């Protein structure tokens, strides 16, 4: 009942790690919420599978391109692949205590691979990282070189205020 009421009002909550089932479910909900002409998404996620996050990013960007007023509000933690999802909205906001984290694309899981398999995985990781950096740079105005330099080789944590300074979000909101 609560979820249906939120969807009817154009509100969607996206939380947790991006995985196949959760991303597909949120994309379906996003398409339902589209009936209002305005979508506000509350995003709290530590990231997850890049391909799943890119799917949700593309769904939000598609609505934005269709003229739907899309707004994503970061709360709690917006990390890793979730930062990319945030970039798809026309309006990107953060609550005052939201933390943001960026890092290079990494590999999940650990199992035996041949050298050829490892080369294929590295090539795919670099391709995904290029896509992610292009999305972030397009919205922030940074160059890829500048973004790489700012992130560094480890995780880079930012406050909501710093996220505004980096142009990852358009502003800080009190909620509502």
Secondary structure, 3 states (H helix, E strand, C coil): CHHHHHHHCCEEEEEEEECHHHHHHHHHHHHHHHHHCEEEEEEEEEEECHHHHHHHHHHHHHHHHCCCEEEEEEEEEEECHHHHHHCCCCEEEEECCCEEEECCCCCCCCCCCCHHHHHHHHHHHHHHHHHHHHHHHHHHCCCHHHHHHHHCCCCEEECHHHHHHCCCCCEEECCC
